[in-house]
Amino acid sequence: MKPHLLVIEDEEPIRQNVAELLTLNNFSVQTAPNGREGITLAMQQHPDLILCDVMMPGLDGFQTLEVIRSNPILSSVPFLFLTAKTEAIDNRKGMALGADDYLTKPFKIDTLLSAIWARLQRETHRKAHIQTLIQEQLWTITGVSTHEYNTSLTGILGFTSLLMDYYGEFSRTENLSMLNMIKINCLRLKRSLDNNRLMTRLQNISPSDTAYAIFSTGHSVINAAMIEERLGSISYRQDRTVPHQIEVESAQVGIAKDNLISIIDELLDNACKFSTGSQPVHITGRQDDCQYSLTIKNDGQPFNTADMKQIEAYRQFEQSQYEQQGFGLGLAIVKKLLALNNGTLLIDSLSRSETQLRVYLPLM
C-alpha cells in the first residue's frame, strides 16, 4: 500500500508541484489550501505524514500543528514544516509543538524524499516497538492470570472431587473443612476478577465519564473497627492469621467508603501476604493538620524504594525470588484511587526486611 501524505500549502503552484512530484514517486497524496481544511482532511483520512507550510492566512502552520498534536489519533503522525528562506521562523517553537523537521523552499526532490522516508521509517519503528511492548504486556497478563485463576480453580476442583468421589466417607468436621477451603478459593477467585475489572475501569476513566464522581468524590469514616474488620476478611481469605497491632484514630476523610475499603484492603493484603508472621503488622492512623496519615508496617519481603516509580498494573516485584498470589494490581489500584482523591502513597524500606507504607488522605 502506498504511503498516504497530506500537503497543506496556501500557494497553489507549490501545492500542485509538490503533490505531482510525490505522486510520481509512488505516494498517495491529498492537498489542502489552508490549515483549517488541512485539519479536517487529517481527521477524516489519517495520513501517514503531513507536509505543512508555516506562513498561511487564517490558521498558520504552528496553529495547525497544535491542533493536530492535540488529537489523540493524529498526535504521533510525522509533521514536516515547509518554510521559505526569507521567512523569519522560530524553529524552536515548532519543535516544542511537536514538529519533526523543517524543509526550506525551494528544495530538491531528493531532499524532500529523503526527509519523508526518514520520518516514515522512524514512525514504522516506533509502531513496531509499541506493538512489541503490547505483546509483552499481553503475555504478562496471560501468564499471571492463568496462574492466578488456575490456583483457585485447582483448589475448588480438588476439594469438590474429594467430596463427590468419597461421598459419605468423611466426618462432618472434615466435610466442613473442605467446604471452607472451597469458599476460600472462591473468594480468592472473585477478588482476582473484581480487581481486574476495577483496574480496567480506573485505567480508562476520565473526568467526562459519568462514573468519574464515583471514584473521585465522597467521604467516609476511618477507625480501628474498620481496620479490624478488613484484617479479619483478609486473614480468612489468605487462610492464615497474622499478628497485628492497631492504633488508629477515628476521623472523617475525603474519600468514598468503597474506595477507602479498596485502598485499605490492598495495603493490608500485601502486608499480611508478605509478612513472615514472626513480628506483628503495625497499623497506625493519625490526624495531622488537614490530612490523615495511615501507616502500615510489616516485617517480611522487602520493597525496594526505587521500584516506587515502577508501580503499574500487572507488575510483580521480585517475582523470580518469591511465590506470589494475585495479579500485581494492588499498589496500582491504590495509586490510582489516591490520585483521584488528592491522596498520596509513600513506601519506605526501614531495614532489609521491614517495609512501611504510608497513605495520606484529605480530612473533611
C-alpha positions, 0 to 999 in steps of 0.5 A: 500500500502506498504511503498516504501524505497530506500537503497543506500549502496556501500557494497553489503552484507549490501545492500542485508541484509538490503533490505531482512530484510525490505522486510520481514517486509512488505516494498517495497524496491529498492537498489542502489550501489552508490549515483549517481544511488541512485539519479536517482532511487529517481527521477524516483520512489519517495520513501517514505524514503531513507536509505543512507550510508555516506562513498561511492566512487564517490558521498558520502552520504552528496553529495547525500543528497544535491542533493536530498534536492535540488529537489523540489519533493524529498526535504521533503522525510525522509533521514536516514544516515547509518554510521559505528562506526569507521567512523569519521562523522560530524553529524552536517553537515548532519543535516544542509543538511537536514538529519533526523537521523543517524543509526550506523552499525551494528544495530538491526532490531528493531532499524532500524524499529523503526527509519523508522516508526518514520520518516514515521509517522512524514512525514504522519503528516506533509502531513496531516497538509499541506493538512489541511492548503490547505483546509483552504486556499481553503475555504478562497478563496471560501468564499471571492470570492463568496462574492466578485463576488456575490456583483457585480453580485447582483448589475448588476442583480438588476439594469438590472431587474429594467430596463427590468421589468419597461421598459419605466417607468423611466426618462432618468436621472434615466435610466442613473443612473442605467446604471452607477451603472451597469458599476460600478459593472462591473468594480468592477467585472473585477478588482476582476478577473484581480487581481486574475489572476495577483496574480496567475501569480506573485505567480508562476513566476520565473526568467526562465519564459519568462514573468519574464522581464515583471514584473521585468524590465522597467521604467516609469514616476511618477507625480501628473497627474498620481496620479490624474488620478488613484484617479479619476478611483478609486473614480468612481469605489468605487462610492464615492469621497474622499478628497485628497491632492497631492504633488508629484514630477515628476521623472523617476523610475525603474519600468514598467508603468503597474506595477507602475499603479498596485502598485499605484492603490492598495495603493490608493484603500485601502486608499480611501476604508478605509478612513472615508472621514472626513480628506483628503488622503495625497499623497506625492512623493519625490526624495531622493538620488537614490530612490523615496519615495511615501507616502500615508496617510489616516485617517480611519481603522487602520493597525496594524504594526505587521500584516506587516509580515502577508501580503499574498494573500487572507488575510483580516485584521480585517475582523470580525470588518469591511465590506470589498470589494475585495479579500485581494490581494492588499498589496500582489500584491504590495509586490510582484511587489516591490520585483521584482523591488528592491522596498520596502513597509513600513506601519506605524500606526501614531495614532489609526486611521491614517495609512501611507504607504510608497513605495520606488522605484529605480530612473533611 
